[in-house]
Amino acid sequence: MIMSINNDTRDVKLVSVYRDTYLDIGPEGEQYFQKANAAYSFAGPERAVSMLNKNLDLKVDNYMTVDFNALAKAVDILGGITLEITDEAELKELNRVIVETNGYLDGNSPTLDSVGEHTLDGVQAVSYARIRKLSGGDYKRAQRQRIVLSKMIKKAKSSNLRTINKLIKTIMPYVQSDLSESDLISMASVMISYDMNDSR
């Protein structure tokens, strides 16, 4: 996912790069075409950033990678996020993935019993973001990931700086980034007034 932060207009935009996008993931000076998600797998976040810059004519300045633990803990610190479960197929798949994600994270989050609006805890939100075995495949999964991130940002904007600092300090052990903890805290204190205007 690419996040564009415009400090002049105070707008934040998100765009997803689908994992099956066929791109040149080779190092500088070499060509090697593969699915986009292979860049990170082969050579970590630096190669993933290099791939994006090389193929999409970008100049990505910074990166942050998070694992399931970081996302789950962040959602829990924010008090959960409210999402709409749209139909029985989505509910069934979400519940299957909740059970699976509980196993990965040693969690005990309950499954959901109905379609409709729910406040999801960390494990449930991670599970929602992981769903891809429904119609729409990775396109819909990327959309769900943007929904989760957008809801988290909205929730963080209504939180106080103490909560934001706690969130950053809690997830840092699960994060790989070229930004320091103090950089992230400084950015968060400024970006709390920014608007999430677009995501694709």
N, C-alpha and C positions, 0 to 999 in steps of 0.2 A: 504494500500500500504506500502510495506517495502522498505526503502532506505538504501543501503549499501554504506558507504563512506570509501574508502581505502586511508588513508593519505600517505601511502608509494608510491603507484602507481598513486595517484591523479585521481582515477577512481570512478565514481558514477554509481550504478546499481539500477534499480527499479524492483520490482516484485509485482504483485497484488495477494491478497488473495480474492477469489470470495465470495461474500456475502452469497451465498447459500451453501458454504462448510460446511459440517456437522462435528463439532468439539466439544471437551469437553470445555465448557465455565464456568464450576464450579469453585468456589474459591479453594484456596490451600487445598488439603486434601479431596476434594469432587469431585464427577463426575456428570456432567449434560450436556448431549449432545443436541446441538441445532444448528441452522444456525449461522455461524460466526458473522453476523452483530448483533445478539442478545446480544453479550457480551457487546458492547458499550451501547446499549439501556438499558440493565439491570443495569449496574454498572459503566459506564463511561470509559474513556480512560485507566485507570489503569487495569481494567478487560480485556479490549481488548489486551493490551500488555501482560498480564499474560497468556491469551489464546494462543497467538502466541508463546510465549516462551515454554509453556507447551506442545503444540501439534506438533510444528514444530522444536523442539530441537534448539531453538534460544536463544540468549541473547540480546534482544533489550535494548539498553542503554537509549534512549530518545524517547519522542513522541511529536507530534504536531497534533492537530485537528483543522480543519478550517471549516467554514460554507460557504454558497453560497456568502454572503457579502464579506468575506475575499478574496475569489478567484476572484470575479468580480472586486473588487477594485484593487487588485494586477495586473490583466491583464490591466486595464485602465491606471494605473500608468506606466506600461511598454509600453504603446502606442498600445496595441492590439497584437494579434498573428495571423499569416497567416496559414490558413488551407485549405485543398482541400475537397470540398463537392463532393462526388463521383458519386451520382446518384439521380434521382428524388425522390425515396422513402426516402433517407436520407435527402434531402432538405425539403420534406413535413413534416417529423417528427421533424426535427430541428426547422422549423418555428412554429410548434405547441408548442414545448417546450419553444421557445423564448417568446411566448405570455404568457405561464404559469409562466415562471421565472420572466418576467416583473411584474407580479402580486405579486409574493413573495417578490421581491426586490424593489417594487415601482419604477420600471425603465420604460424607454420608448424607448428601443432599437428596431430598425426596423427589420422586417423579411427580408430574402434574396430572390432575384428574379431569381437566376439561379444557376445551377450546376457549379462547377469550383472552382478556388482559390479565397478566400476572406480573408480580414483582419477583424477578429472578435473583437468586443469590449468585455468588461467584462461579461455582461449578455449573449451575444451570445456564448462566450466561455464556460460559466457555462452550458448553454443549450446543447451545443455539448457534453460536458462531461456527461450529464444526460441521453442521448438517450439510451434506451434499448429495445424499442418495435419494433425492427426490427430483421431480421434473425441474429443469433449470440448471441442474448440476452445479458446476463451479461458478457459473454466473450468479446464481442465487446465493451460493455460499459467500461469495465476495460481497454481495449486497447485505447479507446478514452480518458479516464482519463490520461493514461500515455502519450499519444500524447500531450495533453494540458500542462501537467506538464513539459514535455521535451522541448516544444516550449517556455514555460515561462522561464525555466532555460537558454536556449540558448539566449533569449532576454535579460535576466538579465546579462548574461556574457558580452554583448556588451554595457551595461549601465555603468554609472559612479557610484561611491560610494554614491554620494548625492541622486541619484535616488533609490538606494538599501536601504539606510537609511530611506528615505521617505516611501518606500514600507513597510518596517518592522514596522515603527511607525504607519502607517495608518491601517495595518491589525491587530496589536496586540490586540485591543479591541474585535476582533472577533475570537481570537485564544485561545485554551487551550493547555498549554505545560508545561513540567517540565524544559524548558529552559527559561532563562530570556531574556528580550529585548537586553541587552548588550551581552549575549551569542550569540544570533542570528546575531547581527551585526558583532561580531568577526568572527563567522563561515563564514558569507557571504563574508567578505573581503578576507578570505583565499580561499574559494571554488570557487571564480570567475575564477580561473585558472584551475579548475578540469574539466574532460571530462565525459560526459554522454555516456557510452559505451554500455550499454545493458539494455533492459527492456522486461519484459514478463508478 
